[in-house]
Amino acid sequence: MLQPDSSLPTVPLKPAPWDLTGQGWIIAMKLPADSPARDDFMDRSLRGQGRGGYALMMFVDYAKSDAGPYHELLLIPGNFPFADGKRHLSISRILVSTWDSVVNGRRNWGIPKDRCDFDVQYNAGGSGEDHIVLRDNGTVMAELKLKATWPFSLPMLGGLVPEAMRTLAQRYNSQDYFYAPSSGGWIRPGRVVSWRFDNALFPDVSGAKVLAAVKIPNFRMTFPLARTLPAR
């Protein structure tokens, strides 16, 4: 995180669970073996311990949540070992558009959220592309152009995925947080038209091999209460 807890504003606390709806994108990729994005922004105690090199990037436009609407861009660079003796997927970098989401995300699930400004244009200029730009005091942190390639959607049956495979973990303030979101909705295959990143502010995955990109025109999601253990 770049924004320390001591700098965060006071916002209404919204404890878990949360129910959320919205739309977004998921991009699955294979990171090069020497990619700094495998460890960039991870908790220092976990760096160098990721496996596989497979990563997920998600852009989410939450139309409704317990903390109000907000935008989000995150990276999951792989799975890492945690205090329960297991390996779990973990978010290394996540940027959101509201302080309510930052404060409550850290407090509820140990998710290392920072805030920035989002400029989101769907079907930009009638091109069929979704343009997403993140800025920090005018500096472009990340820019993505994404396009759906199918005119119809398929059901997303997230509820069929076993909880063990849905469980994410975060290390935050010497605690490990474990949580298993559940989701459902619709997906539409797509592609990455272009992307660029300021690697000082967001992991640069532009050299990754994109395995799949899907647009999610609408979804519903539940973030449950997290289980915690002392980090070790």
N, C-alpha and C positions, 0 to 999 in steps of 0.2 A: 504494500500500500504506500502511496505517496502522501496521502492526507492523514496525519496522525489523529488518534482518537481525541486528543486534547483540543484540536482545532474544530471539531464538529459542533454544529449548532444544536440547540435543544429542540427536539421535535416530539410529537405525540408517540408514545410507545405502543406498538401493535404486536402483541405476542402471537406466536404460532398456536394453531395452524392458520395458514392463509389459503384462500381460494382465489384463483386468478383466471382471467380469460384474455385473449388477445390474438395476435398473429406474429409471424416471425420467419426465421430461416435457420436451418441447421446445415453445417458444412463439415463433412468427415474428410480427414486428410492424413497423409503419411509424411511425417517430418523427416528431413535429411538427418543422417546419423550425427552430423556435426552442428546441427541447428541450435543456436543459443535459446530459441523459443522453448526447448524442452524444459529449461530450468528458470528462465526469466520470470521474476516476480514471485516465484515459489518461496515459501518459508525456508530460511537458510538450513534448517535441520533436515529438510527433505530433498534438497538439491542433489543431483547426481544419482538419485534412487528411483527415478521413473523407468518404466519398462515399455518396450514395444514401439515407441515412436509414433503410435497412432494418436491423433488429436481430434477434438471437436471444437468448432467455433459456433456460437449461437448469437444471433441478433433477435431480440424479443421486444415487441411493442405491446406492453400490457395495457389494455384498454380499461381493465378493472382489476384492482387488488385491494388487500386490506390497508395498504398504505397509499392508495390512490393510483392513478395512471402514471406510467413512466416507461422510458426506453432503457434498453440494456444491451451491452455487447460483452461477451465473455469467451475465454479460452480454457479448455480442459486439455492439458498437454499429455496426459497419460494417467497411469495408476501408480500410487505411492504407498509405502507401508505406514500403518497407523497403530495406535496404542491397543487396539483390539486384536493385534496379531495378524491382521489381514491387510490386503492391498485394496485400495479403493480409488476410483476416479476422483480427481480433485481440481477445483478451479484455481488457476494461478493468477489470472488477471480478469477483473470485471469492472466495467464502467457503467454507471447509471445516470439518469438525468435529474434525480431529485435527492435531496438530503434525507427525506423520510425513508427512502429505500436504503440509502447508505447506512444510516444509524440502526435501523431495525434489522437489516441483513446481517450486519456484524453481530448484533446482540443476540439474535435468534438462532443463527446457524453458523456463526464464525466465518461468514463469507466476506472476503477482503474487498469490499466495494469502495470505489472512489467515484466522485461526481464530475461530470463534464457536460458540455452542451452538445445536443444532437440536432442535426438537420436531416430530416427523413422525407424523401419524395418518392411516392409510389407511382409506377408508370410514368417516370419523369419525362416530360415533353412528349408524351404519347409513344415512347420508345418501347414500352413493355418492361423496362428496367426499373428496379428499385435502387435508388441512390441513397446511401447512408454515409454521413460525414460526422465525425466526432472532433470537437475542438476544445482546447484548454486555453483560455485567454487569447483566442484567435489562432493559436497554433493547431494545425491539423494533426490529430493523433492517429486517426485511421480513416480510410475512405474505401467504401465497397460499392461496386455496381453488380447487381445480381439480377438474373432473369429467369422466370419460369419457362420451361420448354414444353410443357403439356397444357392443353386447354381445360383439362378436367382434373379432379382431385380424387385421391384414394383415402380410405379410412386409416387413421393412425390408431392402432390398438395397443396403446401404451400399457393398459391394465393387464395385458397378457405377459408382460416382461416380469420375471421373478424379482421379488424385492431385493435379493442379494445382488442382482445385476443393476438395479436402479439406485443402490446406496452410494451416495457421495460422502466424502469426508473432507474436513477443513481443519487446519491447525492455526489457532488464533489465541493469543495471550496465554500460552502454555496449556491450552485445553484442546482436545480433539473432539470435533463435532461430527455426528453421523446422522444422516437424514436421507430418506428415500422418497423423492417426489413421485407422484402418480399423475398421469395425463391421458388425454384422449382428444381426438379431433380429426383433421383432414390434412393430407400432404399432397404436394404437387412437385414432381421432379423439375429441377432447374439447373443452372450453371453459374459459375463465377465468371462474369465478364471481365472484371479487373479489380484489383485491390492493392492498397499500399498502406504502410504503417510507419510511424515514427518509433523506432525500436527503443528509444529512451522512455517512451510513454505507454507503449503496448507491444507485446512480443511480435516480431516481424516473421510472419508465416508465409510471406509471398513466394518463398522458394519451395513450399510444400507441394506434394502431388495431391490434387483434389480427387478423392475417391467417389464422393457423392455430394450433391447439394440439393436440398429440398426446401421448397417454400411451404409454410404452414398457414393457409388462409385464415383458419380459426382453430382455436384450441381451448381447452379448459385444463386447469392444473391445480393440484393441491400440494402445498409444502407443509409437511407435518412437524410436530414438535421434535426437536433434535435430542439425541442421546449424547452425553458427554463423558469423556474420560480424561484424566490427567495425561498430558503428552509425555512421551518417554523416548 
